[in-house]
Amino acid sequence: MPIFEFRCLECGNIFEKLFIDGQEQVEIKCPRCNSESFDRVISKTNYVMGAGKDGKKPKLTSKSCSPGSSCYTLELPGPGE
């Protein structure tokens, strides 16, 4: 049962939605303003990863998404790298 976060494009409110069944039809609206205009937000976690057996570590890169905000990409080492 994943919980997803969304950001309302009308009022900026960040809210969560629990999905119980992957096949269910869900109507998503901002609980503050009832807007149906939103973006999915990637949640922050407190999960810490160390180096794998081969010594490779995850790599976090930052870029500017819009004036005054940053986006991050997490590259995870995997098989064949």
RADADA-V846888 format. One record per residue. N is the residue number from 1. RES is the residue in three letters. SS is DSSP state (H for helix, E for strand, C for the rest). PSI is psi as a letter, one per 20 degrees, with the letter a starting at -180 (* if undefined). Layout:
N:RES:SS:PSI  N:RES:SS:PSI
//
This chain:
1:MET:C:n  2:PRO:C:q  3:ILE:E:p  4:PHE:E:q  5:GLU:E:q  6:PHE:E:q  7:ARG:E:p  8:CYS:E:p  9:LEU:C:i  10:GLU:C:g  11:CYS:C:i  12:GLY:C:i  13:ASN:C:p  14:ILE:E:p  15:PHE:E:r  16:GLU:E:q  17:LYS:E:p  18:LEU:E:p  19:PHE:C:o  20:ILE:C:h  21:ASP:C:p  22:GLY:C:i  23:GLN:C:i  24:GLU:C:q  25:GLN:C:o  26:VAL:C:p  27:GLU:C:p  28:ILE:C:p  29:LYS:C:q  30:CYS:C:p  31:PRO:C:i  32:ARG:C:g  33:CYS:C:i  34:ASN:C:j  35:SER:C:q  36:GLU:C:j  37:SER:C:o  38:PHE:E:r  39:ASP:E:q  40:ARG:E:p  41:VAL:E:p  42:ILE:C:o  43:SER:C:q  44:LYS:C:q  45:THR:C:r  46:ASN:C:k  47:TYR:C:p  48:VAL:C:p  49:MET:C:q  50:GLY:C:a  51:ALA:C:q  52:GLY:C:a  53:LYS:C:h  54:ASP:C:j  55:GLY:C:i  56:LYS:C:q  57:LYS:C:q  58:PRO:C:q  59:LYS:E:p  60:LEU:E:p  61:THR:E:q  62:SER:E:q  63:LYS:E:q  64:SER:E:p  65:CYS:E:h  66:SER:E:r  67:PRO:C:p  68:GLY:C:j  69:SER:E:q  70:SER:E:q  71:CYS:E:q  72:TYR:E:q  73:THR:E:p  74:LEU:E:o  75:GLU:E:p  76:LEU:C:p  77:PRO:C:q  78:GLY:C:a  79:PRO:C:p  80:GLY:C:j  81:GLU:C:*
//
